[in-house]
Amino acid sequence: MIKHHSDVVLEITANDPDTIETDLNTAVDIARRHAMKECGHGILVTQHNFTTYTVAVSRDVPYGQTREHRD
């Protein structure tokens, strides 16, 4: 399941690896489209636990890059 917290933050919650992968790819695609409009921001994917992730457009990540982080 993908929840939109704002235009630049999406939360992914799933219990099986296939759903996690599919939802993460979809969320990154959504974030990438927004980052391209903003020019100058990249994408940060954060794993909070084994079932919850966030995907966010981040000014801390260089434009055109996607970085991963574990909480």
Secondary structure, DSSP 8 states (H G I E B T S, - for coil): -EEESSSSEEEEE-SSHHHHHHHHHHHHHHHHHHHHHHSS-EEEEEE-SSSEEEEEEETTS-TT-EEEEE-
